[in-house]
Amino acid sequence: MILVYAISSIEKNYIYVGMTADLDERLKRHNAGRERTTRFYAPFRLIYTEECSDRVAARKREKYWKSGVGKEQLRQYRNKNIS
């Protein structure tokens, strides 16, 4: 099982979408600044997860969430959970 996830920076307007088999470890890496792409936006909070049966399906979903329509939905999830 592969998870597609989205995290939002707590301090900046930034949403990152990725996929992993170990979500807890991946979140620790993001928040510790050990991922080059997200280092300058830490700390993060999890805003979305989705289970996929394999890497191919997970990659399709990840691409959707990185698209304009997907990112807009993630912004709505984030903004709904902040208030």
N, CA, C and O atoms as a Tinker XYZ file with bonds, in Angstrom:
   332  protein
     1  N      0.835000   -1.175000    0.000000    73     2
     2  CA     0.000000    0.000000    0.000000    64     1     3
     3  C      0.890000    1.252000    0.000000    63     2     4     5
     4  O      1.852000    1.350000    0.762000    81     3
     5  N      0.550000    2.181000   -0.854000    73     3     6
     6  CA     1.262000    3.454000   -0.963000    64     5     7
     7  C      0.279000    4.566000   -0.589000    63     6     8     9
     8  O     -0.884000    4.541000   -0.991000    81     7
     9  N      0.756000    5.524000    0.176000    73     7    10
    10  CA    -0.078000    6.667000    0.550000    64     9    11
    11  C      0.322000    7.895000   -0.252000    63    10    12    13
    12  O      1.505000    8.203000   -0.392000    81    11
    13  N     -0.669000    8.584000   -0.771000    73    11    14
    14  CA    -0.474000    9.907000   -1.349000    64    13    15
    15  C     -0.866000   10.872000   -0.245000    63    14    16    17
    16  O     -1.904000   10.699000    0.393000    81    15
    17  N     -0.044000   11.887000   -0.015000    73    15    18
    18  CA    -0.310000   12.792000    1.098000    64    17    19
    19  C     -0.068000   14.234000    0.679000    63    18    20    21
    20  O      0.649000   14.509000   -0.284000    81    19
    21  N     -0.677000   15.139000    1.417000    73    19    22
    22  CA    -0.444000   16.567000    1.225000    64    21    23
    23  C     -0.171000   17.174000    2.593000    63    22    24    25
    24  O     -0.863000   16.892000    3.572000    81    23
    25  N      0.856000   18.013000    2.633000    73    23    26
    26  CA     1.191000   18.724000    3.859000    64    25    27
    27  C      1.193000   20.216000    3.565000    63    26    28    29
    28  O      1.488000   20.648000    2.451000    81    27
    29  N      0.862000   20.978000    4.571000    73    27    30
    30  CA     0.813000   22.428000    4.434000    64    29    31
    31  C      1.771000   23.055000    5.429000    63    30    32    33
    32  O      1.819000   22.663000    6.595000    81    31
    33  N      2.529000   24.029000    4.960000    73    31    34
    34  CA     3.423000   24.760000    5.848000    64    33    35
    35  C      2.589000   25.532000    6.857000    63    34    36    37
    36  O      1.582000   26.143000    6.500000    81    35
    37  N      3.004000   25.504000    8.102000    73    35    38
    38  CA     2.285000   26.225000    9.152000    64    37    39
    39  C      2.548000   27.721000    9.063000    63    38    40    41
    40  O      1.671000   28.523000    9.384000    81    39
    41  N      3.742000   28.104000    8.633000    73    39    42
    42  CA     4.135000   29.505000    8.636000    64    41    43
    43  C      4.047000   30.195000    7.280000    63    42    44    45
    44  O      3.979000   31.423000    7.222000    81    43
    45  N      4.047000   29.432000    6.193000    73    43    46
    46  CA     4.041000   30.026000    4.849000    64    45    47
    47  C      2.918000   29.425000    4.011000    63    46    48    49
    48  O      2.349000   28.392000    4.364000    81    47
    49  N      2.609000   30.081000    2.908000    73    47    50
    50  CA     1.556000   29.616000    2.011000    64    49    51
    51  C      2.149000   28.595000    1.034000    63    50    52    53
    52  O      2.458000   28.934000   -0.108000    81    51
    53  N      2.307000   27.357000    1.480000    73    51    54
    54  CA     2.949000   26.325000    0.677000    64    53    55
    55  C      2.306000   24.976000    0.965000    63    54    56    57
    56  O      2.137000   24.594000    2.123000    81    55
    57  N      1.951000   24.262000   -0.090000    73    55    58
    58  CA     1.408000   22.910000    0.029000    64    57    59
    59  C      2.295000   21.982000   -0.787000    63    58    60    61
    60  O      2.616000   22.264000   -1.941000    81    59
    61  N      2.686000   20.871000   -0.171000    73    59    62
    62  CA     3.513000   19.865000   -0.832000    64    61    63
    63  C      2.715000   18.574000   -0.939000    63    62    64    65
    64  O      2.042000   18.170000    0.009000    81    63
    65  N      2.796000   17.924000   -2.108000    73    63    66
    66  CA     2.130000   16.640000   -2.346000    64    65    67
    67  C      3.192000   15.607000   -2.659000    63    66    68    69
    68  O      4.102000   15.858000   -3.450000    81    67
    69  N      3.075000   14.442000   -2.035000    73    67    70
    70  CA     4.030000   13.368000   -2.282000    64    69    71
    71  C      3.402000   12.010000   -2.053000    63    70    72    73
    72  O      2.209000   11.906000   -1.767000    81    71
    73  N      4.211000   10.966000   -2.181000    73    71    74
    74  CA     3.726000    9.612000   -1.903000    64    73    75
    75  C      4.798000    8.847000   -1.146000    63    74    76    77
    76  O      5.993000    9.087000   -1.321000    81    75
    77  N      4.353000    7.918000   -0.301000    73    75    78
    78  CA     5.273000    7.169000    0.550000    64    77    79
    79  C      4.611000    5.885000    1.043000    63    78    80    81
    80  O      3.388000    5.745000    1.015000    81    79
    81  N      5.437000    4.965000    1.488000    73    79    82
    82  CA     4.940000    3.752000    2.140000    64    81    83
    83  C      4.961000    3.911000    3.659000    63    82    84    85
    84  O      4.298000    3.150000    4.363000    81    83
    85  N      5.710000    4.885000    4.176000    73    83    86
    86  CA     5.841000    5.114000    5.614000    64    85    87
    87  C      5.587000    6.591000    5.917000    63    86    88    89
    88  O      6.517000    7.398000    5.937000    81    87
    89  N      4.340000    6.929000    6.149000    73    87    90
    90  CA     3.943000    8.329000    6.307000    64    89    91
    91  C      4.569000    8.976000    7.540000    63    90    92    93
    92  O      5.020000   10.119000    7.463000    81    91
    93  N      4.608000    8.285000    8.659000    73    91    94
    94  CA     5.170000    8.868000    9.881000    64    93    95
    95  C      6.631000    9.275000    9.685000    63    94    96    97
    96  O      7.032000   10.378000   10.058000    81    95
    97  N      7.413000    8.383000    9.104000    73    95    98
    98  CA     8.829000    8.686000    8.867000    64    97    99
    99  C      8.992000    9.830000    7.880000    63    98   100   101
   100  O      9.863000   10.683000    8.049000    81    99
   101  N      8.161000    9.849000    6.856000    73    99   102
   102  CA     8.243000   10.908000    5.846000    64   101   103
   103  C      7.918000   12.277000    6.452000    63   102   104   105
   104  O      8.589000   13.266000    6.155000    81   103
   105  N      6.890000   12.330000    7.299000    73   103   106
   106  CA     6.535000   13.593000    7.949000    64   105   107
   107  C      7.656000   14.076000    8.863000    63   106   108   109
   108  O      7.942000   15.272000    8.925000    81   107
   109  N      8.288000   13.143000    9.572000    73   107   110
   110  CA     9.426000   13.507000   10.423000    64   109   111
   111  C     10.546000   14.116000    9.589000    63   110   112   113
   112  O     11.162000   15.101000    9.995000    81   111
   113  N     10.806000   13.532000    8.432000    73   111   114
   114  CA    11.861000   14.046000    7.551000    64   113   115
   115  C     11.527000   15.456000    7.062000    63   114   116   117
   116  O     12.392000   16.332000    7.044000    81   115
   117  N     10.285000   15.668000    6.671000    73   115   118
   118  CA     9.879000   17.006000    6.213000    64   117   119
   119  C     10.042000   18.028000    7.340000    63   118   120   121
   120  O     10.611000   19.099000    7.129000    81   119
   121  N      9.553000   17.705000    8.513000    73   119   122
   122  CA     9.587000   18.655000    9.628000    64   121   123
   123  C     10.984000   18.874000   10.189000    63   122   124   125
   124  O     11.246000   19.903000   10.812000    81   123
   125  N     11.881000   17.922000    9.978000    73   123   126
   126  CA    13.262000   18.071000   10.452000    64   125   127
   127  C     14.135000   18.807000    9.439000    63   126   128   129
   128  O     15.308000   19.067000    9.703000    81   127
   129  N     13.563000   19.144000    8.276000    73   127   130
   130  CA    14.339000   19.839000    7.260000    64   129   131
   131  C     15.269000   18.930000    6.478000    63   130   132   133
   132  O     16.249000   19.399000    5.899000    81   131
   133  N     14.980000   17.650000    6.453000    73   131   134
   134  CA    15.848000   16.681000    5.777000    64   133   135
   135  C     15.454000   16.448000    4.319000    63   134   136   137
   136  O     16.080000   15.638000    3.636000    81   135
   137  N     14.433000   17.141000    3.838000    73   135   138
   138  CA    14.029000   17.047000    2.432000    64   137   139
   139  C     14.319000   18.378000    1.763000    63   138   140   141
   140  O     13.819000   19.418000    2.192000    81   139
   141  N     15.118000   18.348000    0.724000    73   139   142
   142  CA    15.573000   19.577000    0.074000    64   141   143
   143  C     14.412000   20.437000   -0.440000    63   142   144   145
   144  O     14.444000   21.660000   -0.303000    81   143
   145  N     13.407000   19.821000   -1.017000    73   143   146
   146  CA    12.289000   20.560000   -1.602000    64   145   147
   147  C     11.501000   21.345000   -0.567000    63   146   148   149
   148  O     11.036000   22.448000   -0.851000    81   147
   149  N     11.345000   20.793000    0.629000    73   147   150
   150  CA    10.473000   21.416000    1.632000    64   149   151
   151  C     11.225000   22.065000    2.790000    63   150   152   153
   152  O     10.602000   22.627000    3.690000    81   151
   153  N     12.526000   21.995000    2.779000    73   151   154
   154  CA    13.350000   22.456000    3.904000    64   153   155
   155  C     12.993000   23.871000    4.382000    63   154   156   157
   156  O     12.905000   24.112000    5.586000    81   155
   157  N     12.791000   24.788000    3.461000    73   155   158
   158  CA    12.603000   26.193000    3.827000    64   157   159
   159  C     11.166000   26.534000    4.227000    63   158   160   161
   160  O     10.869000   27.676000    4.579000    81   159
   161  N     10.278000   25.539000    4.171000    73   159   162
   162  CA     8.872000   25.787000    4.490000    64   161   163
   163  C      8.420000   25.116000    5.786000    63   162   164   165
   164  O      7.269000   25.290000    6.187000    81   163
   165  N      9.280000   24.367000    6.442000    73   163   166
   166  CA     8.925000   23.653000    7.675000    64   165   167
   167  C      8.600000   24.661000    8.773000    63   166   168   169
   168  O      9.115000   25.778000    8.737000    81   167
   169  N      7.793000   24.317000    9.715000    73   167   170
   170  CA     7.138000   23.030000    9.994000    64   169   171
   171  C      5.851000   22.853000    9.175000    63   170   172   173
   172  O      5.304000   23.809000    8.625000    81   171
   173  N      5.392000   21.605000    9.115000    73   171   174
   174  CA     4.224000   21.236000    8.333000    64   173   175
   175  C      3.170000   20.559000    9.186000    63   174   176   177
   176  O      3.433000   20.047000   10.274000    81   175
   177  N      1.954000   20.582000    8.636000    73   175   178
   178  CA     0.881000   19.765000    9.204000    64   177   179
   179  C      0.236000   18.995000    8.064000    63   178   180   181
   180  O      0.143000   19.486000    6.939000    81   179
   181  N     -0.202000   17.800000    8.366000    73   179   182
   182  CA    -0.829000   16.933000    7.374000    64   181   183
   183  C     -2.235000   17.442000    7.091000    63   182   184   185
   184  O     -3.003000   17.687000    8.022000    81   183
   185  N     -2.582000   17.604000    5.811000    73   183   186
   186  CA    -3.935000   18.061000    5.478000    64   185   187
   187  C     -4.729000   17.033000    4.684000    63   186   188   189
   188  O     -5.952000   17.140000    4.590000    81   187
   189  N     -4.040000   16.016000    4.098000    73   187   190
   190  CA    -4.770000   15.047000    3.276000    64   189   191
   191  C     -3.954000   13.770000    3.119000    63   190   192   193
   192  O     -2.732000   13.823000    2.977000    81   191
   193  N     -4.627000   12.621000    3.143000    73   191   194
   194  CA    -4.003000   11.333000    2.800000    64   193   195
   195  C     -4.978000   10.516000    1.970000    63   194   196   197
   196  O     -6.195000   10.657000    2.088000    81   195
   197  N     -4.422000    9.666000    1.137000    73   195   198
   198  CA    -5.222000    8.784000    0.290000    64   197   199
   199  C     -4.440000    7.495000    0.069000    63   198   200   201
   200  O     -3.268000    7.542000   -0.304000    81   199
   201  N     -5.067000    6.349000    0.295000    73   199   202
   202  CA    -4.422000    5.056000    0.101000    64   201   203
   203  C     -4.567000    4.611000   -1.342000    63   202   204   205
   204  O     -5.630000    4.754000   -1.946000    81   203
   205  N     -3.485000    4.066000   -1.891000    73   203   206
   206  CA    -3.500000    3.509000   -3.242000    64   205   207
   207  C     -2.927000    2.099000   -3.191000    63   206   208   209
   208  O     -2.093000    1.782000   -2.342000    81   207
   209  N     -3.381000    1.267000   -4.103000    73   207   210
   210  CA    -2.975000   -0.138000   -4.072000    64   209   211
   211  C     -1.541000   -0.361000   -4.544000    63   210   212   213
   212  O     -0.884000   -1.298000   -4.091000    81   211
   213  N     -1.048000    0.486000   -5.447000    73   211   214
   214  CA     0.317000    0.315000   -5.956000    64   213   215
   215  C      0.910000    1.661000   -6.366000    63   214   216   217
   216  O      0.227000    2.685000   -6.332000    81   215
   217  N      2.176000    1.650000   -6.750000    73   215   218
   218  CA     2.888000    2.893000   -7.088000    64   217   219
   219  C      2.319000    3.569000   -8.334000    63   218   220   221
   220  O      2.303000    4.797000   -8.421000    81   219
   221  N      1.854000    2.778000   -9.293000    73   219   222
   222  CA     1.309000    3.353000  -10.522000    64   221   223
   223  C      0.042000    4.154000  -10.209000    63   222   224   225
   224  O     -0.117000    5.283000  -10.674000    81   223
   225  N     -0.849000    3.564000   -9.424000    73   223   226
   226  CA    -2.076000    4.267000   -9.038000    64   225   227
   227  C     -1.753000    5.483000   -8.178000    63   226   228   229
   228  O     -2.367000    6.539000   -8.328000    81   227
   229  N     -0.786000    5.329000   -7.279000    73   227   230
   230  CA    -0.398000    6.440000   -6.405000    64   229   231
   231  C      0.176000    7.589000   -7.225000    63   230   232   233
   232  O     -0.103000    8.753000   -6.936000    81   231
   233  N      0.971000    7.280000   -8.239000    73   231   234
   234  CA     1.571000    8.327000   -9.069000    64   233   235
   235  C      0.498000    9.107000   -9.832000    63   234   236   237
   236  O      0.606000   10.323000   -9.989000    81   235
   237  N     -0.534000    8.407000  -10.306000    73   235   238
   238  CA    -1.639000    9.086000  -11.003000    64   237   239
   239  C     -2.352000   10.052000  -10.073000    63   238   240   241
   240  O     -2.658000   11.184000  -10.448000    81   239
   241  N     -2.613000    9.591000   -8.852000    73   239   242
   242  CA    -3.302000   10.449000   -7.882000    64   241   243
   243  C     -2.412000   11.616000   -7.460000    63   242   244   245
   244  O     -2.893000   12.737000   -7.291000    81   243
   245  N     -1.118000   11.356000   -7.289000    73   243   246
   246  CA    -0.183000   12.417000   -6.934000    64   245   247
   247  C     -0.165000   13.491000   -8.020000    63   246   248   249
   248  O     -0.163000   14.682000   -7.708000    81   247
   249  N     -0.151000   13.093000   -9.269000    73   247   250
   250  CA    -0.157000   14.058000  -10.374000    64   249   251
   251  C     -1.444000   14.882000  -10.363000    63   250   252   253
   252  O     -1.420000   16.084000  -10.631000    81   251
   253  N     -2.578000   14.225000  -10.049000    73   251   254
   254  CA    -3.832000   14.967000   -9.967000    64   253   255
   255  C     -3.749000   16.034000   -8.881000    63   254   256   257
   256  O     -4.097000   17.191000   -9.118000    81   255
   257  N     -3.291000   15.652000   -7.693000    73   255   258
   258  CA    -3.248000   16.603000   -6.579000    64   257   259
   259  C     -2.239000   17.721000   -6.814000    63   258   260   261
   260  O     -2.350000   18.786000   -6.206000    81   259
   261  N     -1.260000   17.497000   -7.682000    73   259   262
   262  CA    -0.296000   18.545000   -8.012000    64   261   263
   263  C     -0.805000   19.463000   -9.122000    63   262   264   265
   264  O     -0.212000   20.510000   -9.381000    81   263
   265  N     -1.897000   19.079000   -9.776000    73   263   266
   266  CA    -2.459000   19.898000  -10.852000    64   265   267
   267  C     -3.172000   21.119000  -10.268000    63   266   268   269
   268  O     -3.370000   21.209000   -9.056000    81   267
   269  N     -3.547000   22.036000  -11.119000    73   267   270
   270  CA    -4.236000   23.247000  -10.671000    64   269   271
   271  C     -5.529000   22.951000   -9.931000    63   270   272   273
   272  O     -5.792000   23.536000   -8.880000    81   271
   273  N     -6.340000   22.047000  -10.470000    73   271   274
   274  CA    -7.615000   21.697000   -9.841000    64   273   275
   275  C     -7.374000   21.012000   -8.505000    63   274   276   277
   276  O     -8.040000   21.316000   -7.516000    81   275
   277  N     -6.422000   20.089000   -8.477000    73   275   278
   278  CA    -6.107000   19.371000   -7.238000    64   277   279
   279  C     -5.574000   20.305000   -6.164000    63   278   280   281
   280  O     -5.985000   20.220000   -5.007000    81   279
   281  N     -4.659000   21.195000   -6.539000    73   279   282
   282  CA    -4.097000   22.144000   -5.562000    64   281   283
   283  C     -5.183000   23.053000   -4.995000    63   282   284   285
   284  O     -5.154000   23.387000   -3.811000    81   283
   285  N     -6.128000   23.451000   -5.821000    73   283   286
   286  CA    -7.214000   24.305000   -5.337000    64   285   287
   287  C     -8.059000   23.555000   -4.311000    63   286   288   289
   288  O     -8.457000   24.135000   -3.301000    81   287
   289  N     -8.340000   22.273000   -4.554000    73   287   290
   290  CA    -9.074000   21.468000   -3.576000    64   289   291
   291  C     -8.294000   21.362000   -2.272000    63   290   292   293
   292  O     -8.877000   21.452000   -1.192000    81   291
   293  N     -6.984000   21.172000   -2.363000    73   291   294
   294  CA    -6.158000   21.076000   -1.158000    64   293   295
   295  C     -6.167000   22.389000   -0.385000    63   294   296   297
   296  O     -6.193000   22.379000    0.845000    81   295
   297  N     -6.147000   23.518000   -1.089000    73   295   298
   298  CA    -6.231000   24.817000   -0.405000    64   297   299
   299  C     -7.551000   24.931000    0.354000    63   298   300   301
   300  O     -7.592000   25.455000    1.467000    81   299
   301  N     -8.629000   24.438000   -0.257000    73   299   302
   302  CA    -9.925000   24.470000    0.416000    64   301   303
   303  C     -9.916000   23.580000    1.658000    63   302   304   305
   304  O    -10.432000   23.984000    2.700000    81   303
   305  N     -9.341000   22.373000    1.570000    73   303   306
   306  CA    -9.211000   21.496000    2.747000    64   305   307
   307  C     -8.437000   22.202000    3.848000    63   306   308   309
   308  O     -8.850000   22.210000    5.007000    81   307
   309  N     -7.299000   22.801000    3.467000    73   307   310
   310  CA    -6.448000   23.492000    4.437000    64   309   311
   311  C     -7.203000   24.641000    5.096000    63   310   312   313
   312  O     -7.194000   24.773000    6.320000    81   311
   313  N     -7.847000   25.460000    4.297000    73   311   314
   314  CA    -8.530000   26.637000    4.836000    64   313   315
   315  C     -9.736000   26.257000    5.689000    63   314   316   317
   316  O    -10.046000   26.948000    6.659000    81   315
   317  N    -10.407000   25.187000    5.347000    73   315   318
   318  CA   -11.552000   24.717000    6.130000    64   317   319
   319  C    -11.095000   24.224000    7.500000    63   318   320   321
   320  O    -11.791000   24.426000    8.495000    81   319
   321  N     -9.932000   23.580000    7.557000    73   319   322
   322  CA    -9.430000   23.024000    8.814000    64   321   323
   323  C     -8.738000   24.053000    9.689000    63   322   324   325
   324  O     -8.542000   23.806000   10.879000    81   323
   325  N     -8.363000   25.196000    9.138000    73   323   326
   326  CA    -7.716000   26.238000    9.936000    64   325   327
   327  C     -8.743000   26.956000   10.795000    63   326   328   329
   328  O     -8.504000   27.238000   11.969000    81   327
   329  N     -9.890000   27.245000   10.193000    73   327   330
   330  CA   -10.899000   28.032000   10.932000    64   329   331
   331  C    -11.716000   27.217000   11.891000    63   330   332
   332  O    -12.592000   27.755000   12.568000    81   331
